[in-house]
Each structure stands twice: as C-alpha cells, then as structure tokens.
Amino acid sequence: MENKTEEIQEQEKDTGEETEKKPVSKLILLIVVVLIVGIVGGTLGTFIGNKLSDKPHAKQTEHISGKISEEQASIPLDEFLVNLSQDKNGEDSYIKIQLSLLVPAKVGEKEVEKNKDVIRDSVVNTLRKKEATSILEDTKGIETLKTDLKEEINQANSSSLVKEVFITNLVIQ
C-alpha cells in the first residue's frame, strides 16, 4: 500500500511539473510571436513612411538648386579672421567668416582668381569698419553686411563682377 501511495504521489508530482511547463512554454511562445509581429510592423512602417516622405523632399531640392543658374558660378574665398571696430563699451571683437561670391561663370571665375588679393583687401577693410553689435543685434545686420561687401568688392574692381555674396560660416567673438 505504501508503494501505491508513493507511486500516486510521484505521478502527481510528474503531472504537476507538466502543468507548470505548459504555461511557461505558452508564455515564451507568446513573447516570441509579439516580438516578431513588432519587428515586422516596425520595418514595414519605416519603409512605407520613407517612401511617402521622399517625394516632397525631391521637389524641394529641385527648387532650391535653381538659385544658381548655369551662367553663374559660386566662388568660395579663403577664411577671414579680422578685428572688428571697438564697441561703445570699448570691447574688442573678432569675426571669423567664410564667403562665396556669385559671379558670371566663365569670365567671373578668371577675374576673381586674378583679383583675389584686391577682393580680400576690400573684404578686410569693410569688416574692420563694422561693430559686432551692428552685425548681430540689428535685424538686417547680415543683409547689410552682404550688401556692403558686394558694393566694396565691385568698387575695388571697378566693375559689377559680384552679383551676390554668400556667408557660408560666421563666428563673432
């Protein structure tokens, strides 16, 4: 009798272990299925989102690239580091700036290379007359600076070589 009781208890233990294994295996299976569905859904969502959002960006790029025509060229100049005029407080300020000049394509490029020193001199002289506050605090400060630079460069070359000045980097300290 004791053997039968022990056998029944062992069978109950075995069936108890099996019932505990079934929920654990179902839980693991559920986690795996949720992960797979999440990964597939995220991948599809990203792919579809990128396809839909690429079309407007292509149109914007075409519109922006139309700023400089085939008959014009943008010529980058070397970096300038110049002392600005002292502020009313008597503080010294410096400007570090990189410029590009918009000129007629073939003739303009040669003229800029030929007159590079004259152009750099006119840029330095123009910048030395400016105060940091007039460039930064005025709402039209940057636009005024661009216009002044264009006029000074053209006056120094005795021509209307430069059509526009682009500021590609600007730091004032």
Wavefront OBJ file of the C-alpha trace (Angstrom):
o trace
v 0.000 0.000 0.000
v 2.756 2.307 0.784
v 4.235 1.667 -2.647
v 0.975 2.567 -4.296
v 0.749 5.766 -2.281
v 4.297 6.684 -3.241
v 3.553 5.942 -6.892
v 0.455 8.129 -6.802
v 2.434 10.947 -5.192
v 5.166 10.601 -7.827
v 2.562 10.674 -10.596
v 1.026 13.806 -9.086
v 4.474 15.420 -8.992
v 5.066 14.481 -12.620
v 1.723 15.845 -13.765
v 2.297 18.972 -11.626
v 5.614 19.605 -13.379
v 3.961 19.131 -16.758
v 1.204 21.593 -15.927
v 3.822 24.111 -14.811
v 5.802 23.611 -18.080
v 2.750 24.214 -20.293
v 2.109 27.808 -19.101
v 5.823 28.640 -19.300
v 6.116 27.342 -22.852
v 2.937 29.207 -23.846
v 4.358 32.401 -22.342
v 7.617 32.023 -24.282
v 5.696 31.325 -27.480
v 3.550 34.441 -26.898
v 6.626 36.623 -26.322
v 8.294 35.326 -29.497
v 5.137 35.971 -31.567
v 4.764 39.516 -30.166
v 8.429 40.280 -30.928
v 8.154 39.010 -34.500
v 4.953 40.992 -35.130
v 6.583 44.119 -33.627
v 9.713 43.825 -35.739
v 7.805 43.174 -38.951
v 5.356 46.005 -38.222
v 8.128 48.460 -37.381
v 10.078 47.578 -40.510
v 7.052 47.931 -42.755
v 6.053 51.205 -41.098
v 9.514 52.665 -41.565
v 9.716 51.509 -45.183
v 6.298 52.905 -46.095
v 6.955 56.146 -44.204
v 10.258 56.713 -46.011
v 8.702 56.038 -49.403
v 5.904 58.525 -48.764
v 8.143 61.253 -47.338
v 10.833 61.091 -50.076
v 8.615 62.544 -52.803
v 8.161 66.064 -51.316
v 11.883 66.340 -50.480
v 12.860 65.734 -54.097
v 10.656 68.619 -55.230
v 12.152 70.952 -52.619
v 15.693 70.073 -53.666
v 14.931 70.885 -57.287
v 13.521 74.254 -56.269
v 16.485 75.165 -54.055
v 19.093 74.149 -56.621
v 17.592 76.674 -59.069
v 19.202 79.602 -57.185
v 22.434 79.491 -59.196
v 21.974 79.247 -62.945
v 24.278 77.630 -65.493
v 25.681 81.047 -66.452
v 26.766 81.748 -62.862
v 29.368 80.289 -60.531
v 29.813 80.413 -56.784
v 33.483 81.008 -55.932
v 34.499 80.255 -52.316
v 37.099 82.525 -50.730
v 39.569 81.582 -48.036
v 38.559 82.178 -44.428
v 38.894 85.671 -42.942
v 39.824 86.416 -39.316
v 39.539 90.152 -38.684
v 39.381 92.589 -35.744
v 36.086 94.431 -35.763
v 35.712 98.061 -34.752
v 35.506 98.554 -30.977
v 32.051 98.663 -29.468
v 30.782 101.604 -27.446
v 31.950 99.737 -24.344
v 35.490 99.681 -25.740
v 35.496 95.888 -26.082
v 37.491 94.250 -28.858
v 35.607 91.832 -31.093
v 36.753 89.448 -33.782
v 34.968 87.977 -36.755
v 35.767 84.679 -38.421
v 33.904 84.473 -41.706
v 33.879 82.436 -44.896
v 32.380 83.877 -48.060
v 31.409 82.719 -51.514
v 30.922 85.121 -54.396
v 28.279 84.665 -57.087
v 29.826 85.752 -60.399
v 29.277 85.157 -64.134
v 30.516 81.640 -64.878
v 33.479 81.795 -67.246
v 34.713 85.379 -67.152
v 33.909 85.880 -63.463
v 35.904 82.907 -62.261
v 39.022 84.144 -64.038
v 38.520 87.692 -62.732
v 38.128 86.512 -59.145
v 41.323 84.449 -59.356
v 43.202 87.336 -60.943
v 41.977 89.900 -58.386
v 41.872 87.686 -55.302
v 44.177 89.977 -53.299
v 42.141 93.083 -54.157
v 38.943 91.263 -53.167
v 40.427 90.073 -49.859
v 41.679 93.592 -49.094
v 38.258 95.132 -49.695
v 36.588 92.466 -47.517
v 39.049 93.046 -44.645
v 38.630 96.843 -44.845
v 34.850 96.547 -44.866
v 34.828 94.179 -41.890
v 37.192 96.375 -39.838
v 34.661 99.233 -40.063
v 31.845 97.099 -38.627
v 30.928 96.619 -34.969
v 29.800 93.254 -33.625
v 26.548 94.746 -32.340
v 25.650 96.203 -35.736
v 26.029 92.778 -37.341
v 24.352 90.667 -34.678
v 21.725 92.829 -32.975
v 20.296 94.638 -35.974
v 17.542 92.658 -37.718
v 19.041 93.468 -41.112
v 22.667 93.261 -39.925
v 23.694 90.251 -42.004
v 21.893 91.508 -45.114
v 23.530 94.921 -44.723
v 26.920 93.247 -44.331
v 26.392 91.236 -47.528
v 25.346 94.346 -49.462
v 28.303 96.362 -48.150
v 30.730 93.587 -49.059
v 29.297 93.270 -52.583
v 29.497 97.022 -53.169
v 33.050 97.311 -51.831
v 34.314 94.369 -53.891
v 32.701 95.710 -57.062
v 34.029 99.219 -56.386
v 37.558 97.870 -55.798
v 37.395 96.002 -59.128
v 35.757 98.916 -60.955
v 33.072 96.588 -62.250
v 29.886 94.810 -61.272
v 31.615 91.454 -61.132
v 29.954 90.171 -57.941
v 26.213 89.581 -58.200
v 25.745 88.286 -54.655
v 27.759 87.460 -51.532
v 27.008 84.277 -49.582
v 28.158 83.893 -45.984
v 28.975 80.223 -45.528
v 30.398 80.431 -41.992
v 30.247 83.186 -39.385
v 31.609 83.433 -35.840
v 31.857 86.659 -33.863
v 33.605 86.769 -30.515
l 1 2 3 4 5 6 7 8 9 10 11 12 13 14 15 16 17 18 19 20 21 22 23 24 25 26 27 28 29 30 31 32 33 34 35 36 37 38 39 40 41 42 43 44 45 46 47 48 49 50 51 52 53 54 55 56 57 58 59 60 61 62 63 64 65 66 67 68 69 70 71 72 73 74 75 76 77 78 79 80 81 82 83 84 85 86 87 88 89 90 91 92 93 94 95 96 97 98 99 100 101 102 103 104 105 106 107 108 109 110 111 112 113 114 115 116 117 118 119 120 121 122 123 124 125 126 127 128 129 130 131 132 133 134 135 136 137 138 139 140 141 142 143 144 145 146 147 148 149 150 151 152 153 154 155 156 157 158 159 160 161 162 163 164 165 166 167 168 169 170 171 172 173
